[in-house]
Amino acid sequence: MTTREIVLFVYDSLMAGEEQHERLAGARPLGKATTAPAYDLVDLGPNGALVAGGTVSVSGELYALEPATMAALDIHRGHPVLNQRTAIRLSDGREAQAYLVAHDQTAGRRRIRTGDWKTRRGASGAVGARDAGPMVRWAKRRFEPR
């Protein structure tokens, strides 16, 4: 890694195989990583949100970015208004930059208890946590074609 590169932890639609991964074109992949158990991962629809003060170890990937790529990503993520890029602690003690949102920005949104963006949906594509609820199971049975 050159001294100019910035190490970024990504945990949502920026990860490999996800719809916004092309925004990391030119970034050097550094492998998988996990945060210390001090965050929450929140489903905001097309993107996830990393929130400090939780109890989950969030799974993600590390990339080394040149400052110009980082600046373009800052604009895309709305840093510092919508997301705040800041240093986070990884489970192995290292630090990396990541985009965080304030707790109040995620009020009423579903927490991804596994801490893994890629497993947020069940096998049918429906949101896993919502599939498991008793009201959803009742509604599926009640309105299922006979």
ROZALO-494151 format. One record per atom (N, C-alpha, C, O, CB): x, y, z; atom name; residue number from 0; residue in three letters. Coordinates in steps of 0.001 Angstrom, whole numbers. Atoms other than C-alpha are relative to their C-alpha. Glycine has a CB too. Layout:
N
        x        y        z  atom   nr  rest
        X        Y        Z    CA  NUM   ALA
...
REM end
This chain:
146
        x        y        z  atom   nr  rest
      843    -1178        0     N    0   MET
        0        0        0    CA    0   MET
      889     1241        0     C    0   MET
     1845     1337      769     O    0   MET
     -960       -2     1220    CB    0   MET
     -748    -1248       23     N    1   THR
     1307     3425     -889    CA    1   THR
     -485      884     1137     C    1   THR
    -1565      658     1683     O    1   THR
     -152      720    -1367    CB    1   THR
      378     -874    -1107     N    2   THR
     1227     6178     1710    CA    2   THR
    -1199      867     -351     C    2   THR
    -1856     1399      543     O    2   THR
     1172      879      399    CB    2   THR
     1137     -825      415     N    3   ARG
    -1403     8020     -339    CA    3   ARG
    -1317     -763       40     C    3   ARG
    -2379     -141       49     O    3   ARG
      232      537    -1395    CB    3   ARG
     1232      782       15     N    4   GLU
    -3912     5168     -292    CA    4   GLU
     -735       81     1333     C    4   GLU
     -131      208     2398     O    4   GLU
      305    -1452     -336    CB    4   GLU
      860      -14    -1174     N    5   ILE
    -6829     5186     2117    CA    5   ILE
     -694    -1351       67     C    5   ILE
    -1242    -1810     -935     O    5   ILE
    -1039     1180      -51    CB    5   ILE
      655     1300     -159     N    6   VAL
    -8164     1892     3504    CA    6   VAL
    -1450      235      412     C    6   VAL
    -1733      858     1435     O    6   VAL
      746     -889     1055    CB    6   VAL
     1435     -179     -217     N    7   LEU
   -11961     1789     3305    CA    7   LEU
     -671    -1341      252     C    7   LEU
     -442    -2305     -479     O    7   LEU
     -649      702    -1206    CB    7   LEU
      818     1167     -313     N    8   PHE
   -14274     -777     4903    CA    8   PHE
    -1370      220     -625     C    8   PHE
    -2041     1206     -322     O    8   PHE
     -110     -234     1553    CB    8   PHE
     1339      -80      605     N    9   VAL
   -17404    -1401     2794    CA    9   VAL
     -822    -1177      483     C    9   VAL
     -287    -2265      691     O    9   VAL
       77       14    -1560    CB    9   VAL
      860      972     -669     N   10   TYR
   -20383    -3343     4126    CA   10   TYR
    -1367     -170     -669     C   10   TYR
    -2220     -890     -150     O   10   TYR
     -195      407     1431    CB   10   TYR
     1331       37      606     N   11   ASP
   -23298    -2890     1700    CA   11   ASP
       80      -95    -1514     C   11   ASP
      790     -956    -2034     O   11   ASP
     -799     1234      399    CB   11   ASP
       88       62     1451     N   12   SER
   -24007    -2192    -1979    CA   12   SER
     1323      285     -711     C   12   SER
     1391      151    -1933     O   12   SER
    -1032      965     -474    CB   12   SER
    -1321     -208      594     N   13   LEU
   -20329    -1317    -2576    CA   13   LEU
      834    -1287      -41     C   13   LEU
     1882    -1318     -686     O   13   LEU
      751     1072      776    CB   13   LEU
     -768     1244      -41     N   14   MET
   -19176    -4903    -1899    CA   14   MET
      -11     -701    -1356     C   14   MET
     -877     -448    -2193     O   14   MET
     -557     -934     1079    CB   14   MET
      -98      782     1236     N   15   ALA
   -18124    -7261    -4691    CA   15   ALA
    -1306     -748     -235     C   15   ALA
    -1861    -1360      677     O   15   ALA
     1194     -994       62    CB   15   ALA
     1231      680      368     N   16   GLY
   -21143    -8627    -6536    CA   16   GLY
    -1251      819      245     C   16   GLY
    -2340      402     -149     O   16   GLY
     -102    -1272      740    CB   16   GLY
     1156     -856     -276     N   17   GLU
   -23426    -5806    -5381    CA   17   GLU
      -95     1102    -1057     C   17   GLU
      856     1345    -1801     O   17   GLU
       99      617     1423    CB   17   GLU
      303     -903     1107     N   18   GLU
   -24972    -3144    -7602    CA   18   GLU
      870     1248     -105     C   18   GLU
      986     1796    -1201     O   18   GLU
    -1394      418      106    CB   18   GLU
     -824    -1205       86     N   19   GLN
   -22670     -221    -6732    CA   19   GLN
     1497     -279       76     C   19   GLN
     2300      639      244     O   19   GLN
     -381      948     1095    CB   19   GLN
    -1415      366     -117     N   20   HIS
   -19392    -2135    -6663    CA   20   HIS
      885      690    -1041     C   20   HIS
     2070      918     -796     O   20   HIS
      149    -1500     -130    CB   20   HIS
     -809     -642     1049     N   21   GLU
   -18275     -469    -9916    CA   21   GLU
      552     1342      446     C   21   GLU
     1497     1845     -161     O   21   GLU
     -827      186    -1263    CB   21   GLU
     -530    -1266     -521     N   22   ARG
   -17750     2723    -7919    CA   22   ARG
     1388     -185      625     C   22   ARG
     2095      790      877     O   22   ARG
     -967      591     1040    CB   22   ARG
    -1326      296     -539     N   23   LEU
   -14657      997    -6510    CA   23   LEU
      984     -435    -1091     C   23   LEU
     2053     -968     -794     O   23   LEU
     -104    -1084     1062    CB   23   LEU
     -900      341     1106     N   24   ALA
   -13141      450    -9961    CA   24   ALA
     1329      719      217     C   24   ALA
     1359     1919      489     O   24   ALA
     -627      387    -1387    CB   24   ALA
    -1318     -573     -220     N   25   GLY
    -9434     1022    -9643    CA   25   GLY
      487     -136     1438     C   25   GLY
     1670       64     1712     O   25   GLY
      -13     1441     -384    CB   25   GLY
     -416      213    -1389     N   26   ALA
    -9425      337    -5906    CA   26   ALA
      642    -1379      111     C   26   ALA
      295    -2301     -627     O   26   ALA
    -1212      131      984    CB   26   ALA
     -689     1269     -194     N   27   ARG
    -7171    -2435    -4683    CA   27   ARG
     -665     -782     1125     C   27   ARG
     -678     -328     2269     O   27   ARG
     1496      229      308    CB   27   ARG
      644      795    -1053     N   28   PRO
    -9044    -5205    -2821    CA   28   PRO
     1031     -515      998     C   28   PRO
     2109     -971      616     O   28   PRO
     -776    -1180     -613    CB   28   PRO
     -883      467    -1056     N   29   LEU
    -7477    -6108      521    CA   29   LEU
     -578    -1193      754     C   29   LEU
       48    -1703     1683     O   29   LEU
      286     1124      965    CB   29   LEU
      583     1183     -620     N   30   GLY
    -9826    -8928     1502    CA   30   GLY
    -1178      302      902     C   30   GLY
    -1598     1447     1068     O   30   GLY
     1037     -716      778    CB   30   GLY
     1156     -101     -887     N   31   LYS
   -12671    -9593     3864    CA   31   LYS
      442      478     1373     C   31   LYS
     1587      293     1785     O   31   LYS
     -729    -1354      110    CB   31   LYS
     -282     -494    -1348     N   32   ALA
   -12898    -7997     7283    CA   32   ALA
    -1306       55      779     C   32   ALA
    -2395       -7      209     O   32   ALA
      685     1404      -40    CB   32   ALA
     1144     -103     -896     N   33   THR
   -15214    -7723    10260    CA   33   THR
      286     1102     1012     C   33   THR
     1417     1255     1472     O   33   THR
     -290    -1362      716    CB   33   THR
     -184    -1046    -1004     N   34   THR
   -15771    -4812    12616    CA   34   THR
       56     -609     1396     C   34   THR
     -331    -1759     1602     O   34   THR
    -1134     1041      -86    CB   34   THR
      144      362    -1407     N   35   ALA
   -15383    -5015    16347    CA   35   ALA
    -1505      -29      295     C   35   ALA
    -2265      618     -425     O   35   ALA
      771     1020      956    CB   35   ALA
     1443       80     -285     N   36   PRO
   -18789    -5846    17954    CA   36   PRO
     -533     1283      644     C   36   PRO
     -965     1275     1797     O   36   PRO
     -290    -1192      916    CB   36   PRO
      373    -1300     -544     N   37   ALA
   -19659    -2177    18395    CA   37   ALA
     -869      809     -952     C   37   ALA
     -945     2032     -835     O   37   ALA
     1236      784      341    CB   37   ALA
      760     -689     1034     N   38   TYR
   -21949    -1357    15458    CA   38   TYR
    -1338     -694     -221     C   38   TYR
    -1562    -1808      253     O   38   TYR
      800       59    -1312    CB   38   TYR
     1217      590      538     N   39   ASP
   -25383    -1969    13975    CA   39   ASP
       52      197    -1503     C   39   ASP
      575     1200    -1986     O   39   ASP
    -1298      640      628    CB   39   ASP
      156     -114     1441     N   40   LEU
   -26032    -2620    10289    CA   40   LEU
    -1494      129     -251     C   40   LEU
    -2282     -710      184     O   40   LEU
      626    -1236     -771    CB   40   LEU
     1406     -318      203     N   41   VAL
   -29315    -1107     9126    CA   41   VAL
     -321      -37    -1488     C   41   VAL
      448      457    -2312     O   41   VAL
     -344     1381      598    CB   41   VAL
      456       98     1383     N   42   ASP
   -31236    -1832     5919    CA   42   ASP
     -756     1263     -368     C   42   ASP
    -1833     1526      167     O   42   ASP
     -888    -1250     -207    CB   42   ASP
      659    -1209      484     N   43   LEU
   -32089     1423     4152    CA   43   LEU
     -555     -198    -1406     C   43   LEU
     -832      778    -2103     O   43   LEU
      971     1177       18    CB   43   LEU
      484      288     1354     N   44   GLY
   -33292     -300      974    CA   44   GLY
     1167     -289     -915     C   44   GLY
     1767    -1360     -823     O   44   GLY
     -831     1170     -551    CB   44   GLY
    -1097      267      929     N   45   PRO
   -30684       83    -1767    CA   45   PRO
     1381       27      656     C   45   PRO
     2334     -531      113     O   45   PRO
      -35     1000    -1114    CB   45   PRO
    -1272      -94     -722     N   46   ASN
   -27918      837      756    CA   46   ASN
     -185     -432     1439     C   46   ASN
    -1299     -490     1960     O   46   ASN
      562     1432      -58    CB   46   ASN
        3      278    -1419     N   47   GLY
   -26991     -173     4234    CA   47   GLY
      529     1208      738     C   47   GLY
     1063     2138      134     O   47   GLY
      829    -1250      323    CB   47   GLY
     -535    -1069     -845     N   48   ALA
   -26077     2082     7123    CA   48   ALA
      730     -640     1164     C   48   ALA
      213    -1551     1810     O   48   ALA
    -1132      956      505    CB   48   ALA
     -782      447    -1138     N   49   LEU
   -23377     1471     9685    CA   49   LEU
     -190     1034     1105     C   49   LEU
       36     2227      903     O   49   LEU
     1520     -185     -373    CB   49   LEU
      296     -882    -1126     N   50   VAL
   -24284     2909    13093    CA   50   VAL
      873     -412     1178     C   50   VAL
      885    -1577     1574     O   50   VAL
    -1517      -53      379    CB   50   VAL
     -837      269    -1175     N   51   ALA
   -21851     3182    15999    CA   51   ALA
     -879     -167     1230     C   51   ALA
    -1989      361     1291     O   51   ALA
     1029     1138      221    CB   51   ALA
      703      169    -1252     N   52   GLY
   -22922     2102    19464    CA   52   GLY
     -837    -1261       78     C   52   GLY
    -1572    -1457     1046     O   52   GLY
     -858     1165      237    CB   52   GLY
      747     1255      -15     N   53   GLY
   -24406    -1269    18553    CA   53   GLY
      802    -1111      648     C   53   GLY
     1770     -862     1366     O   53   GLY
     -394     -401    -1411    CB   53   GLY
     -656     1162     -601     N   54   THR
   -23367    -4777    19536    CA   54   THR
      351    -1066    -1030     C   54   THR
      667    -2198     -665     O   54   THR
     -887     -601     1069    CB   54   THR
     -183      969     1075     N   55   VAL
   -22886    -6465    16152    CA   55   VAL
     1377      153     -639     C   55   VAL
     1887     1265     -781     O   55   VAL
    -1098      162    -1059    CB   55   VAL
    -1194       -4      844     N   56   SER
   -19721    -7433    14288    CA   56   SER
     -488      -33    -1441     C   56   SER
    -1108    -1009    -1865     O   56   SER
      962    -1223      322    CB   56   SER
      485     -132     1371     N   57   VAL
   -20424    -6294    10734    CA   57   VAL
     1035     -551     -966     C   57   VAL
     2222     -240     -864     O   57   VAL
     -320     1473     -333    CB   57   VAL
     -869      589     1016     N   58   SER
   -18977    -8254     7813    CA   58   SER
      123      946    -1184     C   58   SER
     -830     1634    -1551     O   58   SER
     -538    -1373     -459    CB   58   SER
     -201     -860     1162     N   59   GLY
   -17469    -6426     4880    CA   59   GLY
     1300     -313     -705     C   59   GLY
     1873    -1391     -547     O   59   GLY
      -25     1455      408    CB   59   GLY
    -1219      147      794     N   60   GLU
   -14501    -5931     2609    CA   60   GLU
      835     1268      133     C   60   GLU
      305     2361      330     O   60   GLU
     -333     -289    -1495    CB   60   GLU
     -928    -1129      -48     N   61   LEU
   -11430    -3702     2679    CA   61   LEU
      546      291    -1387     C   61   LEU
      845     -618    -2161     O   61   LEU
     1152     -282      977    CB   61   LEU
     -568     -443     1268     N   62   TYR
   -10193    -1673     -275    CA   62   TYR
      966     1137      264     C   62   TYR
      739     1968     1144     O   62   TYR
    -1108      437     -992    CB   62   TYR
     -945    -1109      -46     N   63   ALA
    -7201      605     -735    CA   63   ALA
     -342      927    -1160     C   63   ALA
     -337      507    -2317     O   63   ALA
     1496     -501      -79    CB   63   ALA
      431     -973      999     N   64   LEU
    -8269     3762    -2586    CA   64   LEU
      962     1163      -87     C   64   LEU
     1540     1589      913     O   64   LEU
    -1392      506      316    CB   64   LEU
     -748    -1229      206     N   65   GLU
    -6397     6659    -4081    CA   65   GLU
     -885     1158      469     C   65   GLU
    -2109     1027      472     O   65   GLU
      428      171    -1508    CB   65   GLU
      792    -1136     -489     N   66   PRO
    -7486    10071    -2733    CA   66   PRO
    -1084      482     -973     C   66   PRO
    -2160      882     -528     O   66   PRO
      918     1143      308    CB   66   PRO
     1010     -457      968     N   67   ALA
    -9327    10984    -5978    CA   67   ALA
    -1220     -915       -2     C   67   ALA
    -2353     -441      -91     O   67   ALA
      604       67    -1413    CB   67   ALA
     1112      953      -70     N   68   THR
   -11433     7808    -5812    CA   68   THR
     -765      190     1301     C   68   THR
    -1994      130     1324     O   68   THR
      511    -1456     -114    CB   68   THR
      640     -226    -1291     N   69   MET
   -12103     8453    -2141    CA   69   MET
     -854     1261      -41     C   69   MET
    -1959     1270      500     O   69   MET
     1052      103     1114    CB   69   MET
      752    -1258      101     N   70   ALA
   -13224    12027    -2908    CA   70   ALA
    -1289     -209     -798     C   70   ALA
    -2333      327     -426     O   70   ALA
      868     1101     -661    CB   70   ALA
     1202      278      796     N   71   ALA
   -15660    10777    -5584    CA   71   ALA
    -1001     -812      812     C   71   ALA
    -2207     -579      727     O   71   ALA
      366     -751    -1298    CB   71   ALA
      869      813     -849     N   72   LEU
   -17041     8212    -3146    CA   72   LEU
     -612      851     1126     C   72   LEU
    -1770      657     1496     O   72   LEU
      791    -1189      594    CB   72   LEU
      525     -920    -1018     N   73   ASP
   -17396    10916     -468    CA   73   ASP
    -1197      785     -549     C   73   ASP
    -2196      966      147     O   73   ASP
     1109      976      475    CB   73   ASP
     1101     -745      619     N   74   ILE
   -19591    12903    -2864    CA   74   ILE
    -1204     -914     -189     C   74   ILE
    -2331     -535      127     O   74   ILE
      438      605    -1359    CB   74   ILE
     1094      959      220     N   75   HIS
   -21651     9837    -3784    CA   75   HIS
     -724     -333     1305     C   75   HIS
    -1952     -424     1318     O   75   HIS
      541    -1289     -637    CB   75   HIS
      587      375    -1283     N   76   ARG
   -22231     8949     -112    CA   76   ARG
     -504     1199      811     C   76   ARG
    -1089     1026     1880     O   76   ARG
     1012     -764      810    CB   76   ARG
      502    -1180     -698     N   77   GLY
   -23011    12530      892    CA   77   GLY
      782      363     1239     C   77   GLY
      223      904     2193     O   77   GLY
    -1413     -207      370    CB   77   GLY
     -871     -346    -1128     N   78   HIS
   -20069    12948     3258    CA   78   HIS
      253     1503      -23     C   78   HIS
      607     2014    -1085     O   78   HIS
     1351     -794      -59    CB   78   HIS
      257      418    -1370     N   79   PRO
   -20222    14752     5659    CA   79   PRO
    -1451      190      462     C   79   PRO
    -1716      111     1661     O   79   PRO
      903      748      910    CB   79   PRO
     1368     -294     -412     N   80   VAL
   -23981    15483     5621    CA   80   VAL
     -811    -1272      254     C   80   VAL
    -1310    -1467     1362     O   80   VAL
     -687      847    -1057    CB   80   VAL
      800     1218     -157     N   81   LEU
   -25731    12128     5030    CA   81   LEU
      773    -1108      689     C   81   LEU
      256    -1768     1590     O   81   LEU
     -486     -484    -1350    CB   81   LEU
     -903      991     -596     N   82   ASN
   -22844     9829     5902    CA   82   ASN
     1240      734      473     C   82   ASN
     1664     1715     -138     O   82   ASN
      370    -1141    -1019    CB   82   ASN
    -1247     -575     -489     N   83   GLN
   -19778    10660     7953    CA   83   GLN
     1088    -1056     -129     C   83   GLN
     1019    -2119      488     O   83   GLN
     -137      494     1480    CB   83   GLN
    -1117      937      120     N   84   ARG
   -16568     8977     6890    CA   84   ARG
      897      193     1209     C   84   ARG
     1355     1298     1500     O   84   ARG
      796      213    -1337    CB   84   ARG
     -793      -69    -1229     N   85   THR
   -14642     8146    10018    CA   85   THR
      756    -1311      193     C   85   THR
      471    -2303     -478     O   85   THR
     -906      296     1230    CB   85   THR
     -756     1215     -301     N   86   ALA
   -12180     5620    11415    CA   86   ALA
     -839     -917      877     C   86   ALA
    -1482     -474     1829     O   86   ALA
     1343      339      694    CB   86   ALA
      678     1002     -821     N   87   ILE
   -13678     2411    12774    CA   87   ILE
     1019    -1047      418     C   87   ILE
     2093    -1155     -175     O   87   ILE
    -1193     -656     -768    CB   87   ILE
     -868     1061     -506     N   88   ARG
   -12135     -467    14723    CA   88   ARG
     -458    -1329     -592     C   88   ARG
    -1644    -1658     -557     O   88   ARG
      -17      -49     1563    CB   88   ARG
      291     1327      526     N   89   LEU
   -11938    -3880    13062    CA   89   LEU
      225    -1040     1086     C   89   LEU
      872     -764     2096     O   89   LEU
      872     -307    -1237    CB   89   LEU
      -83     1056    -1024     N   90   SER
   -12163    -7163    14963    CA   90   SER
     1433     -416      306     C   90   SER
     1710     -905     1401     O   90   SER
     -787    -1216     -446    CB   90   SER
    -1391      375     -231     N   91   ASP
    -8419    -7766    14547    CA   91   ASP
      838     1144      573     C   91   ASP
     2059     1028      684     O   91   ASP
      617     -480    -1288    CB   91   ASP
     -702    -1116     -612     N   92   GLY
    -7539    -4394    16099    CA   92   GLY
      432     1093     -955     C   92   GLY
      791     2187     -519     O   92   GLY
     1176     -502      699    CB   92   GLY
     -365    -1028      968     N   93   ARG
    -6768    -2550    12872    CA   93   ARG
    -1106     1051      -93     C   93   ARG
    -2216      853      401     O   93   ARG
      268     -628    -1388    CB   93   ARG
      979    -1033      280     N   94   GLU
    -8523      653    11855    CA   94   GLU
     -149      153    -1506     C   94   GLU
      783     -114    -2265     O   94   GLU
      405     1339      653    CB   94   GLU
      270     -311     1394     N   95   ALA
   -10129     1550     8535    CA   95   ALA
    -1027     1115      -29     C   95   ALA
    -1723     1354      958     O   95   ALA
     -499    -1256     -786    CB   95   ALA
     1034    -1003      195     N   96   GLN
   -12281     4334     7203    CA   96   GLN
    -1303     -707     -378     C   96   GLN
    -1275    -1753    -1026     O   96   GLN
      419     1031    -1095    CB   96   GLN
     1312      533      381     N   97   ALA
   -16030     3656     6844    CA   97   ALA
    -1003     1133       70     C   97   ALA
     -786     2141      742     O   97   ALA
     -432    -1191      922    CB   97   ALA
     1082     -983      -36     N   98   TYR
   -19215     5584     6242    CA   98   TYR
     -989     -396     1087     C   98   TYR
    -1527    -1503     1072     O   98   TYR
     -711      108    -1383    CB   98   TYR
      945      216    -1089     N   99   LEU
   -21384     5872     9353    CA   99   LEU
    -1127     1015     -106     C   99   LEU
     -966     2091     -683     O   99   LEU
      703      103     1378    CB   99   LEU
     1113     -937     -109     N  100   VAL
   -24764     7462     9920    CA  100   VAL
     -347      143     1476     C  100   VAL
      -29     -722     2292     O  100   VAL
    -1241     -481     -832    CB  100   VAL
      430     -234    -1380     N  101   ALA
   -26191     8935    13097    CA  101   ALA
    -1167     -925      334     C  101   ALA
    -1964    -1277     -536     O  101   ALA
     -402     1488      212    CB  101   ALA
     1044      913     -458     N  102   HIS
   -28489     6714    15140    CA  102   HIS
    -1392      500     -372     C  102   HIS
    -2232     -292     -798     O  102   HIS
       95     -192     1505    CB  102   HIS
     1337     -533      289     N  103   ASP
   -31481     9047    14632    CA  103   ASP
     -358      -44    -1484     C  103   ASP
    -1536       55    -1827     O  103   ASP
      -97     1423      493    CB  103   ASP
      275      117     1433     N  104   GLN
   -31139     8742    10835    CA  104   GLN
     -561    -1374     -362     C  104   GLN
    -1058    -1555    -1473     O  104   GLN
     1269      265     -799    CB  104   GLN
      457     1361      301     N  105   THR
   -32089     5052    11070    CA  105   THR
    -1209     -404      832     C  105   THR
    -1575    -1579      861     O  105   THR
     1125     -989      231    CB  105   THR
     1159      307     -848     N  106   ALA
   -35073     5291    13419    CA  106   ALA
    -1090     -689     -820     C  106   ALA
    -1464     -226    -1897     O  106   ALA
     -556     1290      654    CB  106   ALA
     1074      734      657     N  107   GLY
   -37730     2771    12468    CA  107   GLY
      445     -918    -1119     C  107   GLY
     -392    -1580    -1733     O  107   GLY
     -976      949     -533    CB  107   GLY
     -514      856     1067     N  108   ARG
   -35497      938    10001    CA  108   ARG
      498    -1313      582     C  108   ARG
      918    -1372     1738     O  108   ARG
     1130      707     -777    CB  108   ARG
     -336     1351     -449     N  109   ARG
   -34713    -2776    10225    CA  109   ARG
     1500     -182      180     C  109   ARG
     2295      129     -707     O  109   ARG
     -527    -1026     -987    CB  109   ARG
    -1393      374     -277     N  110   ARG
   -31455    -3844    11853    CA  110   ARG
      255    -1367     -623     C  110   ARG
     -607    -2245     -572     O  110   ARG
      297      -19     1548    CB  110   ARG
     -394     1293      558     N  111   ILE
   -29635    -6688    10089    CA  111   ILE
      788     -702     1100     C  111   ILE
     1974     -437     1298     O  111   ILE
      855      153    -1345    CB  111   ILE
     -578      610    -1209     N  112   ARG
   -28938    -8887    13099    CA  112   ARG
     1250     -819     -273     C  112   ARG
     2109     -949      598     O  112   ARG
    -1021     -877      667    CB  112   ARG
    -1176      804      323     N  113   THR
   -26400   -11069    11288    CA  113   THR
     1233      870     -233     C  113   THR
     2361      382     -155     O  113   THR
     -271     -854    -1231    CB  113   THR
    -1118     -879      316     N  114   GLY
   -24258    -8034    10454    CA  114   GLY
      553     -236    -1391     C  114   GLY
     1630      258    -1724     O  114   GLY
     1094     -176     1010    CB  114   GLY
     -474      363     1340     N  115   ASP
   -23954    -9382     6908    CA  115   ASP
    -1019      459    -1038     C  115   ASP
    -2103     -114    -1139     O  115   ASP
      242    -1536     -112    CB  115   ASP
      869     -575     1017     N  116   TRP
   -25502    -7325     4089    CA  116   TRP
     -460    -1050    -1014     C  116   TRP
    -1608    -1028    -1458     O  116   TRP
      717     1136     -715    CB  116   TRP
      321      975     1046     N  117   LYS
   -25394   -10259     1669    CA  117   LYS
    -1016    -1053      452     C  117   LYS
    -1584    -1751     -388     O  117   LYS
     1265     -689     -457    CB  117   LYS
      981      976     -485     N  118   THR
   -27629   -12415     3899    CA  118   THR
    -1256      678      530     C  118   THR
    -2017       71     1284     O  118   THR
      615     -870     1092    CB  118   THR
     1144     -750     -536     N  119   ARG
   -30253    -9736     4579    CA  119   ARG
    -1329     -484     -546     C  119   ARG
    -2375     -186       31     O  119   ARG
      156     1468     -303    CB  119   ARG
     1240      482      603     N  120   ARG
   -32807   -11438     2337    CA  120   ARG
      -53    -1524       71     C  120   ARG
      972    -2198      -28     O  120   ARG
     -120      481    -1468    CB  120   ARG
      194     1442      -47     N  121   GLY
   -34247   -14930     2625    CA  121   GLY
      144     -612    -1383     C  121   GLY
      401       95    -2358     O  121   GLY
    -1367     -337      584    CB  121   GLY
     -162      715     1263     N  122   ALA
   -34104   -17556     -105    CA  122   ALA
     -984      490    -1063     C  122   ALA
     -657      462    -2249     O  122   ALA
     -181    -1496      222    CB  122   ALA
      989     -457      967     N  123   SER
   -37266   -16163    -1745    CA  123   SER
      239     1434     -441     C  123   SER
     -460     1936    -1321     O  123   SER
    -1383     -127      579    CB  123   SER
     -264    -1395      320     N  124   GLY
   -35782   -12667    -1904    CA  124   GLY
     -713      939      944     C  124   GLY
     -482     2147      904     O  124   GLY
     -407      298    -1417    CB  124   GLY
      698     -829     -979     N  125   ALA
   -38055   -11427      868    CA  125   ALA
      932      286     1164     C  125   ALA
     1891     -450     1397     O  125   ALA
    -1299     -690      494    CB  125   ALA
     -826     -353    -1147     N  126   VAL
   -36577    -9740     3892    CA  126   VAL
     -155    -1077     1059     C  126   VAL
    -1264    -1343     1522     O  126   VAL
     -384     1395      565    CB  126   VAL
       10     1137     -902     N  127   GLY
   -35638   -12570     6237    CA  127   GLY
     -682      242     1331     C  127   GLY
    -1493     -579     1761     O  127   GLY
     1374     -425      246    CB  127   GLY
      580     -241    -1322     N  128   ALA
   -36598   -10991     9549    CA  128   ALA
    -1511      175      -83     C  128   ALA
    -2229     -188      849     O  128   ALA
      635     1235      643    CB  128   ALA
     1441     -188      135     N  129   ARG
   -40034   -10083     8239    CA  129   ARG
     -698    -1309     -325     C  129   ARG
    -1874    -1466        4     O  129   ARG
     -302     1033    -1076    CB  129   ARG
      601     1290      314     N  130   ASP
   -40651   -13627     6966    CA  130   ASP
     -293     -785     1267     C  130   ASP
    -1235    -1576     1306     O  130   ASP
      914     -807     -918    CB  130   ASP
       89      822    -1189     N  131   ALA
   -40234   -15021    10453    CA  131   ALA
    -1079      443      979     C  131   ALA
    -1397     -295     1911     O  131   ALA
     1309       -9      687    CB  131   ALA
      971     -520     -961     N  132   GLY
   -42846   -12887    12208    CA  132   GLY
    -1315     -756      -22     C  132   GLY
    -1729    -1247    -1071     O  132   GLY
     -256     1452     -268    CB  132   GLY
     1254      745      -68     N  133   PRO
   -46081   -14487    13408    CA  133   PRO
    -1109      603     -854     C  133   PRO
    -1916     -140    -1411     O  133   PRO
     -460      -81     1421    CB  133   PRO
     1043     -622      820     N  134   MET
   -48298   -11952    11616    CA  134   MET
      217     -299    -1477     C  134   MET
     -745     -506    -2215     O  134   MET
      -31     1516      230    CB  134   MET
     -293      312     1395     N  135   VAL
   -46544   -12586     8313    CA  135   VAL
     -353    -1452     -293     C  135   VAL
     -946    -1752    -1329     O  135   VAL
     1486      271     -322    CB  135   VAL
      347     1416      204     N  136   ARG
   -46883   -16355     8726    CA  136   ARG
    -1512     -174      -57     C  136   ARG
    -2019     -915     -899     O  136   ARG
      593     -877     1128    CB  136   ARG
     1461       77       -9     N  137   TRP
   -50586   -15926     9573    CA  137   TRP
     -568      510    -1320     C  137   TRP
    -1443     -126    -1907     O  137   TRP
     -578      808     1179    CB  137   TRP
      512     -585     1235     N  138   ALA
   -51163   -13664     6541    CA  138   ALA
      274     -901    -1193     C  138   ALA
     -576    -1032    -2074     O  138   ALA
      617     1372     -231    CB  138   ALA
     -315      904     1110     N  139   LYS
   -49413   -16086     4195    CA  139   LYS
     -941    -1196       -9     C  139   LYS
    -1417    -1611    -1065     O  139   LYS
     1458     -477       89    CB  139   LYS
      932     1134      -64     N  140   ARG
   -51552   -18969     5430    CA  140   ARG
    -1410      433     -369     C  140   ARG
    -2114     -279    -1085     O  140   ARG
        5     -625     1403    CB  140   ARG
     1377     -491      191     N  141   ARG
   -54751   -16892     5350    CA  141   ARG
     -293      316    -1457     C  141   ARG
    -1386       32    -1947     O  141   ARG
     -242     1244      849    CB  141   ARG
      239     -465     1361     N  142   PHE
   -54325   -15530     1840    CA  142   PHE
      670     -861    -1072     C  142   PHE
      682     -506    -2251     O  142   PHE
      475     1411     -132    CB  142   PHE
     -624      908      940     N  143   GLU
   -52492   -18399      240    CA  143   GLU
    -1056     -626     -893     C  143   GLU
    -2098    -1040     -383     O  143   GLU
      797    -1082      736    CB  143   GLU
      979      618      891     N  144   PRO
   -54311   -19735    -2858    CA  144   PRO
     -243    -1444      414     C  144   PRO
      694    -2163      760     O  144   PRO
      475       67    -1467    CB  144   PRO
      345     1375     -404     N  145   ARG
   -56132   -22966    -2075    CA  145   ARG
     -143     -887    -1193     C  145   ARG
     -430    -2075    -1049     O  145   ARG
    -1284      -29      811    CB  145   ARG
REM end
